[in-house]
Amino acid sequence: MNNKPSQLKNVLTKGGIYALAFLWLLITIYPLVFLIQNSFKQSMEFFMSSVWSLPQKFSMVNYQRIWENQFYRFFLNSAMVTSGSLLIILIVGSAAAFGLARIRFRFRNLFYFLFIGGLTIPVHITLIPIYTLTRSIGLYDSLWALLGPYVAANLPVTVFILVAFMEEIPLSLEEAGYIDGATRWQIYWHIVLPISRPAMTAVGIFNSVVLWNEFIFALVLINAESKRPLTLGLWNFQGQFATDIPAMMAALFLSMLPLLIFYAIVRERLIEGLTAGAIKG
């Protein structure tokens, strides 16, 4: 008899948790649904009907219009800059984290705190020096101009996360590799880097989102319309489609679609990276 109240309490508790989780799901997913459903409306329908209603006729005219207005060019520019910057960040960041986490050398702590100090520097105070330097070396108004600032701005957090992860890798694995005749490079490439894959995935996803949505460096360093990344392209659409809200929503949905697909593919790796080291034994 005493078990029935406790069982009832457990059922009610689980029911309440599921209800709150479902409510939170609706709150978080509806803005995306709102964006998609209105992107299929024509401009006059959007203003003459309720914004909460489904489109009377699903039309692809908005997607066709933004595609004809060089959306694909902006998309490709962002894809090239993001992938190139991310590759450099992961290679340089993992190598630096390995040196700081696994190698004991003089001034090691100083170098580590210099990396961490980069987290405290506001991006906006670097705009004038970066602009001046970019013009002086002849990279202004090119996609190459964005690689340096993107890597420098996102390298500190990458090193910070990877150092914390690599320090938890047992030294016995490294010592076994040295006993078998492995070099330090082989230890990094064949032992430490594969074990750090969950953390690498986590920082890769984090940096991908930041780089894909970056705006201020692109605004300062890019002028030609054909070389603008997606964020500047959307800014351009804001003026071009100022009264055509459905077209703007179509552009916004296409801009976030790659990140949604990327997250759907690697979400399990992301969870592994976020929970790695939480359980020790």
C-alpha positions, 0 to 999 in steps of 0.5 A: 500500500505504501508503494502506490503513493510513491509510484503515483508521485513518480508518474506525475513527476515524469509526466510533468517533465515530459509536458515541460519538455514538449512545451519547450520544444514548441517554443524553440521550434515554432520560430523556424516553422513561422519562418518557413511557412511565411517564406512560401507566401507571396508579398501581397498575401503576407500583408493581407492575411494573418501572419500566423496562417498557412499560405493559400498556395505554396509558391517558390517565387521568393526562393527564385527571386533571391537565387537570381539576385546572387544568393548562390554567390554569397553562399559559396563565398561564405562556404569557402571562407568558413571551411578554410578558416575552420580547417586552419583553426582545427589544425593550428589549435590542436597542435598548439593544445597538444604542445601546451597540454602534453609537453613541459617546457619553459614559459609554457604557462606564459604561452597558455595565458597569452592564448587565454588572454585572447578571450578577453580582447573585444573584437571591435577594438581590433578593427582599425589595426586589422583594416590598416594591416590588410590594406598595407599587404594588399589583401583588402576586398578579397576573401583572403582578407577574412582568413587571418581575423577569423582564425585569430579571433576563434583560436583562443577558445579552441585552444582553451577547450582542447587543452582541457580535454587533452590534459585528461588523456592518460599519460600511459598511452603516450608512454606506451607509444614512446616505448614502441618507438613513436616520435612526438609527431606520431604520438600527436597524430595517431594517439592524442588526435583520434582520442580528442575527436569528440572535443574537436567535433564540439569546437568545430561545430561551435566555430562553424556557427560563429564563422558562418554568422560573422558580420563585422570583419566582413563589413570592414574588409569586403567592399565588392558585392561579388566577394561578399559573404552571406551575412553581407548578402543578407544585409544587402537583401534587407535594403533590396527586399525592404518591403518584401518580407517573405523574400527576406524570410526565404533568404534567412531560411536558406542561410541557416539550412546548412547549419541545421543539416550539419548539426543533424549529421554530427549531433551525436559527436557534439554530445560526446564532446560536451560530455567527455570527461564528465564521468571519470573512473 
